[in-house]
Amino acid sequence: MHCYQCEETNNGEACTTKGLCGKSVSTAKLQDQLIEAASQLAYATLEIGDCPKVDDLIRTALFATITNVNFDNQSLRQLFTCMTNEIERYTPDAIPSVIRTDILKSAGVLTMHNPDRRSAKELLIYGVKGIAAYAEHAAQLGYRDPSVDQFIRQVMAALTTPLRFSDLMDWIVKAGEVSVATMALLDKAHRECYGSPEISEVSLEAGSVPGILISGHDLKDLAQLLEQTKDSGIDIYTHGEMLPAHYYPYFKQYSHLKGNYGGAWWQQEQDFSAFNGPILMTTNCLVPPQESYEDRLFTTGPVRHSGLTHIETNPAGDKDFSALIDLAHQCPAPEPLETGHIVGGFGHDQVMALADQVVEAVQAGAIKRFVVMAGCDGRSDERQYYTQVAEQLPQDAVILTAGCAKFRYNKLDLGTINGIPRVLDAGQCNDCYSLAVIALKLQEAFAVDSLNDLPLSFDVAWYEQKAVAVLLALLHLGVKGIRLGPNLPAFVTGKVADILLNGFELKGIGSPEQDVEAMMLGR
């Protein structure tokens, strides 16, 4: 086992005996084999043109290997068998045992011996994993872009061949461009299915009737759960990255969508224990469950854990949540955790509706700086840095956020500027495209040549591979001087580090006081 794809990797180097995420050595090996099988399948099918079945399978395999998604070895083995069966189908003259042997020999980070090429290869793979996750979310809603699927297949196929360092860097640059296109596709899917997010107050209070808690990212799962529970006497609560569902007009038709319960993904052990009712975990950000709630925790979509009940999708694309509903009726109401409410819903359409007000505030000097503090949250104490930055930013600075990083500061009372909240939450990490659109619109409004000429700083937190895709997207858009923390990726070394740190001026975080002062000065 050699896994360093997430920010919390052991000692900032690699997890080698057990993942800090809870992943075992056997699970890590299976996931390495899935990545290699995806590459072999991509290579075998590269010339066949559009093939949704193959593309779906490759995306599924990539998504299954993202941090905190799949801890179930049985399902990983089944997926591996599906992959090898497809490889054999498209390479009929090959010997099946040889195919499997080649995959096992080539699987794993350390099979690439050159450290610079290894760093570039892993950066590319992690970016493609993020792209695959965003593309899968869109595909679940019926939105596909054949060029994105083709790019994923081309990259994975290319990784079966000896690539020079320059070739890998070319693919990484292209991945940034495709990441932007994929996030735009997902943004379109969400807005056309559920409406454009709008400024909304979200209750943090617990009700007096039984409830079901839904976490993760999949809005389609929430839509089906709400429809199946209406008039049932059960409240539905969001958790973690499902919080932004409250911003979409579509979900406001359901009066039993009660509010948000708890905080970011890594707090789920305490939040799930206190909730009392059943919990549905969608897509990713699962922490291996505790005994206090594992019999109430269900998974669906790509997320799985051995011992947990998994809700499958039927051939029509629907899911039956009756097991959760029946259990909810037997459970007490959730324990109160918080009071009050929080405000969000500042997607790009909503912010553009405030554009004149925002521009006027900047021109009048009421807003001196925009700070993008998007990205991921995590367990480490170092992440308190982001709370401290939010608290120490002067009153003429506005925070733009998306992703679960916002839980470090979205419940602080930071006030407003001329009626504009100082924290503008655009939504999930899946909604980071909104921040790019807002930045580009600000560039247009202020008629500057580059995003780097705006009163705009990036102080971004990362955790897993979707954040890598977002970083590559920002680099594609020409953003320089991004602060990335709480630690720079362990897989970024040698020549790759030189290119990112020198060519793109990527930098690590310092102290909150130093970084706030530097950002307000445009550094």
RABELQUI-V162734 format. One record per residue. N is the residue number from 1. D_FIRST is the distance of its C-alpha to the first C-alpha in whole Angstrom. Layout:
BEGIN
N:D_FIRST
N:D_FIRST
END
This chain:
BEGIN
1:0
2:4
3:6
4:10
5:12
6:14
7:17
8:15
9:12
10:12
11:15
12:15
13:12
14:9
15:7
16:5
17:7
18:8
19:9
20:12
21:13
22:13
23:10
24:9
25:6
26:8
27:9
28:6
29:7
30:10
31:10
32:9
33:12
34:14
35:14
36:15
37:17
38:19
39:19
40:21
41:23
42:24
43:25
44:27
45:29
46:30
47:33
48:34
49:35
50:35
51:33
52:32
53:30
54:28
55:27
56:27
57:24
58:22
59:23
60:22
61:18
62:18
63:19
64:17
65:14
66:15
67:14
68:16
69:17
70:16
71:15
72:17
73:15
74:18
75:19
76:16
77:17
78:21
79:20
80:18
81:21
82:23
83:22
84:22
85:26
86:27
87:25
88:27
89:30
90:30
91:30
92:32
93:33
94:29
95:28
96:25
97:23
98:23
99:22
100:19
101:18
102:18
103:16
104:13
105:14
106:14
107:11
108:8
109:9
110:9
111:12
112:14
113:15
114:18
115:17
116:20
117:19
118:16
119:17
120:19
121:17
122:15
123:18
124:20
125:17
126:17
127:21
128:21
129:19
130:21
131:24
132:23
133:23
134:27
135:28
136:27
137:29
138:32
139:32
140:32
141:35
142:37
143:36
144:34
145:35
146:34
147:34
148:30
149:29
150:30
151:28
152:25
153:26
154:27
155:24
156:21
157:23
158:24
159:20
160:21
161:23
162:23
163:24
164:25
165:24
166:28
167:27
168:24
169:26
170:28
171:26
172:25
173:29
174:29
175:27
176:28
177:32
178:30
179:28
180:32
181:33
182:31
183:31
184:35
185:35
186:33
187:36
188:39
189:37
190:37
191:41
192:42
193:41
194:42
195:44
196:43
197:42
198:45
199:45
200:45
201:45
202:42
203:43
204:41
205:43
206:42
207:45
208:47
209:46
210:43
211:40
212:37
213:34
214:32
215:29
216:27
217:28
218:30
219:34
220:35
221:33
222:36
223:39
224:38
225:38
226:41
227:43
228:42
229:43
230:46
231:49
232:47
233:48
234:44
235:43
236:39
237:37
238:35
239:32
240:29
241:29
242:32
243:35
244:36
245:37
246:40
247:41
248:42
249:45
250:44
251:43
252:46
253:48
254:46
255:48
256:45
257:42
258:43
259:41
260:37
261:36
262:33
263:31
264:28
265:25
266:23
267:27
268:26
269:26
270:30
271:31
272:30
273:31
274:35
275:35
276:36
277:36
278:34
279:31
280:30
281:27
282:27
283:24
284:21
285:21
286:20
287:20
288:19
289:22
290:25
291:27
292:30
293:30
294:27
295:30
296:31
297:28
298:28
299:26
300:27
301:26
302:22
303:21
304:20
305:19
306:20
307:23
308:25
309:28
310:27
311:30
312:30
313:32
314:35
315:36
316:39
317:36
318:37
319:35
320:37
321:36
322:39
323:37
324:36
325:40
326:41
327:39
328:40
329:43
330:42
331:41
332:42
333:42
334:40
335:40
336:41
337:39
338:41
339:44
340:45
341:44
342:42
343:43
344:41
345:41
346:41
347:40
348:42
349:45
350:46
351:45
352:47
353:50
354:50
355:50
356:53
357:53
358:50
359:51
360:55
361:53
362:51
363:54
364:56
365:53
366:52
367:49
368:48
369:44
370:41
371:38
372:35
373:33
374:31
375:27
376:25
377:25
378:22
379:22
380:22
381:26
382:26
383:27
384:30
385:31
386:32
387:34
388:36
389:36
390:38
391:40
392:41
393:42
394:45
395:47
396:48
397:44
398:43
399:39
400:38
401:34
402:32
403:29
404:28
405:29
406:32
407:32
408:32
409:35
410:37
411:39
412:40
413:44
414:44
415:47
416:49
417:50
418:53
419:52
420:49
421:46
422:44
423:40
424:40
425:38
426:37
427:35
428:31
429:28
430:29
431:33
432:32
433:34
434:37
435:36
436:36
437:40
438:41
439:40
440:42
441:45
442:45
443:45
444:48
445:50
446:50
447:51
448:48
449:46
450:43
451:41
452:40
453:44
454:44
455:44
456:40
457:37
458:34
459:32
460:29
461:26
462:22
463:19
464:18
465:18
466:22
467:23
468:21
469:24
470:26
471:26
472:26
473:29
474:31
475:31
476:32
477:35
478:36
479:35
480:34
481:34
482:31
483:30
484:26
485:25
486:24
487:21
488:21
489:18
490:15
491:15
492:18
493:19
494:22
495:24
496:23
497:23
498:27
499:28
500:27
501:28
502:31
503:32
504:31
505:32
506:29
507:29
508:27
509:29
510:31
511:34
512:35
513:39
514:38
515:36
516:39
517:41
518:40
519:39
520:43
521:44
522:42
523:39
END
